[in-house]
Amino acid sequence: MDFKFCSKCVMDGSAEEITFDENGVCNFCHQAQNALKEIEEEKQNLPKMIERIKKEGCILGLSGGVDSSTVLHLAVKLGIKPFCFSLDNGWNEPKADENISNLVKKTGVPFEKVSVDPDVYKELQSAFIKAGLPNIEIPTDHILMAITYKMAVKHGVKWILSGGNVATESIMPPSWGYSARDLKHIKAVYKWATGEKLKGLPVCGLLKWNWYRWFKRLKTFYLLDYIDYNRDKAIELLEKEYDYKNYGEKHCESTWTWWFQNYYLYTKFGIDKRKAHFSSLINSGQMTREKAMELLAYRPVYPELGIEKKVLTYHKHKHEDFPMDKWYGRISKFVNFFK
């Protein structure tokens, strides 16, 4: 595909929302710069937020990736001892599991591995593949969200520590995916593919989500936004302190996610998530545009699952082809207004 590239980052017309100003800079760059300015202003509030989290307690989901691992390291250094957990869905890279084990042992934090029914889980993943939807990562993201809220209530804490951050994740076009919160959408896809109702997996519908956020007052804290977060420096620190094993590109600590973003999206939809990842790093000064263009000249590497050719034969569906819960965005804004 021959698309016009942004003059500042490496985003292009593969994102349908892209627009350019008179200098050829895209709207994603402007949004990223605004987000970076906002978190810069919030950094002064870190001491106050840490004291509050210490009093009310927190949990942290560990993936074995750089972001969540760095959050745990920083939390412990700041005097916070979160209850930690990881999701075992059968797709974790061995390096990721080893990273989690080393982190938990050295920090001494309480830890639990949460497993899901592998048969039902893979059946749900297969349903999304058969539907030909772009975001087949929805089952993983939704189940992780459901487990996180459930664990927070179970352990009586009010805060969820997240590895999400603006420095490396400021850019991601909405058209490249769809919200994992929408349980109505998930159930519709599963019903379409199997003819059965979805059962046997932890899920979180609209009412339960609002119960967690509104009545239980669970809140998410993005610790990495309160420091000068640099991904390469974080990897060096983790390697030194915890014998951390670097798995390569962003989100490749999961074999499934690695395959999803480097083969499925790239081959079936012409979506190269590296463009968004690199563009985020360019905007935060962690990568040059020249280096990003050099890396994009090569096709992304992916782990072969043996289903590569088969998935290309499934029809492409839009999210609108399945029922969706459009109230999520409206209620989320309402809840956040009172936070």
N, C-alpha and C positions, 0 to 999 in steps of 0.2 A: 504494500500500500504506500502510495506516494502522498504524504501529508506535509503540510507546512509546520515546521518546528518553531517553538517559542525561541526568541532571541536570547533569553536568559537561562531557561531550564531546558529540559528535553521532552516536555509534553507536546503532543501534536493532535491532529484531527481524529485520532482513534478515540478520543474523548469527545463525545458529541456536544458537550457543554462549552467547549473551549472558545474563547474570543480573544482578540488581540488589541492592544492599544496602538497609538500612532508610532510607537517605537518597536512594535513587534513583540512586546512582553505580554504574556498570557494572563488571563484572569486568575488562574491558579497561583501564580507567583504573587499577585497582589493580595490574594486571600492568605497565603502563607506568611507574607510579611506582616500583615495585620495581626495574625495569630501570634507571631513571634513577639510583637510589641506588647500584646496583651499579657502574655506570660511573664515578660520582663517586669512589668509593673506589679505582678503578683508575688514575685520572689521575696519581697520584704515581709510578707506574711507567713513565711515558713515557720519561724519559731512558735508563733501563735497556733498554727495548724498542728504542729508536732505535739504540743502540750495537750491539745484537745483530743488527738488520736490516742495518746497515751492513756487518757482518762476513760475513753469510750471503747477502746479495743479495736482490733482490725484483723482482717484475714488477707491472704495473698495467694493467688493461684500461680504455681510455678510451671513453666513450659520447658525449662532448660535452655531457653533463648537468652540473648543478651539483655533485653529490656527488663524482664521480670527478675532475672538474676541480679542485675544491678540494683533494682529496687530493694531486694532483700538485703544486699550488702549495705546500702545506705540506711535502711530502716534500723538495722541492728546498730550501726555506728551512731545513730541519733537517739539510741536508747529505747527503740520500739522492738518488741518481740512478737511479730504477727503469727497467728496460726496459719500454717501453710498447707497447701494440698496440691495435688496434680491429678489430671484426668488421664486415666488409662483407657484409650479407645482402640488400642491395638496398632496404632500407627506411629508411635514415638520412635524417633531415631535413637539407636543405642547411645550415641554421644549425649543426647539430651537427657536421658535417664541417668547417665553417669554424672552429668553436670548437677542435676538436682540432688543426687545422693551426696556429692561432695559439699554442696552448699549447706544442706540440712545438717550434716555431721559437724561441720566447722562452726556454724552459727549457733547450733544447739536449739533451734526453734522447733516447736511441736509440729508434726507433719502427718498427713494421711493421704494415701493414694486411693482415689475414687474410681471404681470401674463401672462400666455400663454393659448391658447385654450385647455381646459382640454380634450376634445374629440379627437382632432387630436393628441395631445401629447401622450395620452394613446394608441391610435391606432399605433403610431410609436413604442412605447415600446413593444406592443404586437407583432409587426412585428419582432422585434429582438428576442423575446422569441420563436416565431414560427420557426424562422430560426435556432434556437439552437446555436447561437453564444455565445462565452464565455463572451464578454464584452457588456452586455445589458445595461450598464450605459452610452454608447456612446450618446444616445439622450440627456440626461441631461447635460453631459459635453459639447457637441457641442452647444446646445442652450445657455448655460451659457456663453460660449466664445463669441457667436454672440451678445448677449445682452451687455456684458461687453464692447466690442469694440464700439458698437453703442452708448452706454451711454457716453463713453469717448469723442467721437466726439461731441455728443449733448451738453455736458457741457464744451467743449473747453479745455480739460486737456490733458496732454501728458503722464501721468504716471498711471499705474494700480498697485495698491498695492495688493500683493498676500500673502496668508497664507502658500503657499508652502514653504518647508524648508528641509534642508539636515538632521538636527538632528533627525527628526522623519520619514523622507520619503526618505532616501538615497537608499533604496533597494526596487525594484519592477521589477520582470522579465518581459521583453517585451512579452514573449510567453503567459503570463496570460491575455493579453488584446490586444487592437488595437487602433491606434490613432483616437481620436474623431474629429480631424480636417477634415477628409476625407469625404466631402459632397457627392462625387460620390458614395462612399460605402454606405452611409446612404440612398440615394435615390434609389439605387439598391435593398437594403433590403426591403424598403417600397413597391417598385414596385412589387417585387417578392411575397410579402405577400398579397397585396391588389389589384394589377392590375391597380392601379391609380398612378398619379404623386403626389409627396409630395407638399402640399400647406398649408399655414396658420400658419407656425411657423417661428420664426426668425432663419435664417441660415447664414452661412458665407462660401462661396466657395473660391477656390484658388485665383481668381483674387481679390476678395474683401479683403481677408486676407492680400494679398500683398499690396493692397491700404492702408489698415490701418497701416501696419507695415513699409512700405517703403515710402509712400507719406505723410501720416499723422504723421509718426514718433512716433507712440505709443510704449511705452516701459513698461516692467514689472519689478517691484522692489520687491525682496524677503527680506523684512525687518527682518524677524526672523533669517536669515542667518548672520546678522550683530550684533547679540547679543548672549549671552550664553543661548540659549533657552532650557528650561527644562519643559516638558509638565506637570508634577505633580505640580511643583511650579507655573506654569501659572494658573492651575486650582484653586489652593489655593488663588492666587491673585484675580482672577475673582470672586470667591465666596465671598471674603471679600469686594471688591470694588463695585460689581454690582449685588450681590445676585444671582450669576450664578448657574444654575442647570446643574450638570454634567450628561451627557446622557450615559456614559459608554465607550464602545470601540470607536476606531477611525472611523470617518465617519458615525456614527450611529445617527447623528442629522436628517437624512432623513430616513423615514420608508422604502422607496424603496431601498436605498443604503444598509441599514442594512440587508434587506432580500436578496438582490443581493449577497453580499459578504459572508454572514453567512449561507445562505441556497443554493441558486442557484449554485454558483461556487463550494461550498464545496461538495454538493451532486451529481451534474451532471458531474463535471469535476475533482473532487478530488483536487481542489485548495483551500488551506486554507490561506487566505490573512493575517491572524494573524501572520503567519511565517515571512512574509516580514516586517510587522509592528513591531513585537517584535525584529527582527534581526536589524532593524534600530536603535531601542532604545538600544540594546546591544552594538552596535558599537559606539554610542555616550555616553555610560556610564550611561544610565538611567534605565537599567534593567539588571539583571543577567541572564545568560543562564539557570541556575537552575530554576529560577522563570518562565521563558518562557516555559520550558519543562513541568513544573507543570501545567501551564494554558492550554497548548496544549493537555494535557491528557484528557481534557473534550471537548465534541463537542461544537461548537459555538452556542450561543443562538440567535434565530431569531424571528421576529414577523410573525405570521401566516397570510397569505393573502387568504387562501382557494383555491389556485391554485397549491399547492406544488406537488401533485402527477401528475397532468396534464402536467406540464412543462417537466417532465422527459420523457414523451412519444414522444416529438418532436425530430427530427433528429439533430445530431450534424454536424454543418458545419464549415469549415475553412474560414478564412477571404478571402482566395484566391478564394473561390467559387463565390464571388461577385466582380464586378468591383472595382478597387481601384485606387486612384490617387497617383502614386509613385513619383510625382514631389514634393510633400510637403517637404520631407526631404532634397532634393537637394536645393530647393529655400530657405528653412529656413536657411541652412548653408550659402548660398550666402548673404542673408540679414544680418545675424548676423556678417558676416565678415566685413561689413561696418558700424556696429553700433559704 
